[in-house]
Amino acid sequence: MKLSFSYWELKEWFTNIDFTIVGSGIVGLNCALQLREKYPKAKILVLEKGMLPQGASTKNAGFACFGSLSELIDDLQTHTEEEVFNLVKKRWQGLQLLRTTLGDKNIDFQQNKGYELFLTTEFYELCLDKKNAINKLLEPLFSSDVFTVDDNKFHFKSIHQNYITNLFEGQIDTGKMAAKLLEKVLSSGIKIINNIQVKEFSENNEHVAIQTNQITFKTKKLFMATNGFANQLLNEKVQPARAQVLITKPIRNLHIKGTFHLDKGYYYFRNIDDRILFGGGRNLDFKGEETTNFGETALIQNKLEEILKTTILPNSEIEIDHCWSGIMGVGNRKKAILKQLSNNVFCGVRLGGMGVAIGSLVGKELAELIN
């Protein structure tokens, strides 16, 4: 049932809108902040279909990462060295922008390093053989080696006894990050409406008419920041990709600290609040996880629990506290889709599972698309 709006509501929220942004995740809110900075008197509206930001912005694992060694090696199979360097550069710049915008303390940023674990000696040696070349590729950006080798100091089981360590990888508290970003946006006079879904939009030379499940109104410019849900409204090459996650109950004397990538990055885990957060397994059912439906499957959740109990914490009493999922936007290219679609419509989507890293920068660059 559609709502009935008063004169006051229509006047204050839906009249003379300069900029409307669809999606209140990292990209959408950073776009809104950048627009506010450029246009201090503009009327800016953010539409969000969920009670909280949908997609992955509040559902990710909180990795402040820019690519494990094996991921970058894999990227070089389909991208040039220059393209891979630029991907990492954008991710690194995005992470610095996130930290500058919100402050390390407000997002609980910690640079505890990132560790890649290997299930076979063969794959470890393949990556080790490429380590120096990747370090050389990234040296202009970091001015030192990014990847080094560590022993199995956390005593994981059934893996090769060396890690490849990313010295610059960090972690954040995703909830604190999202809350601080929302606070910053609202304090700047930008309005956010939740539980409203855009059905379609149409454009003439002067404005865009936005039809939602509650109301139809006009805006001068429209910015789409819906990432994994982009195909519902745009004709862009974005494939939804669900990521399933679980978290344990607090574990006494938890000795694991940092972010960890396992099996070519298809699995990932970290410490948070004396717990282990563990996600991944999309490679078990790529087709089934190409969905915009939230939820968990027994196939993937059982595998996560198995690896947790046999590899990560084999000698500990572990209880699963909670499970959830997020929806990412991926494609056959790693570069985000950031472009003007028509006179008054723009999009910043397909973050490729790197939303924490590049979301702030994509949002900023999305706002900069208008003259």
Helices and strands as residue ranges (DSSP letters): H 7-13, E 17-22, H 26-38, E 44-47, E 63-64, H 69-75, H 81-102, H 104-107, E 114-117, H 121-142, E 147-151, E 162-166, E 170-171, H 174-187, E 191-193, E 198-203, E 208-212, E 216-224, G 227-232, E 239-248, E 259-262, E 267-272, E 275-280, G 282-284, H 298-307, I 308-312, E 320-330, E 337-340, E 345-349, H 355-367
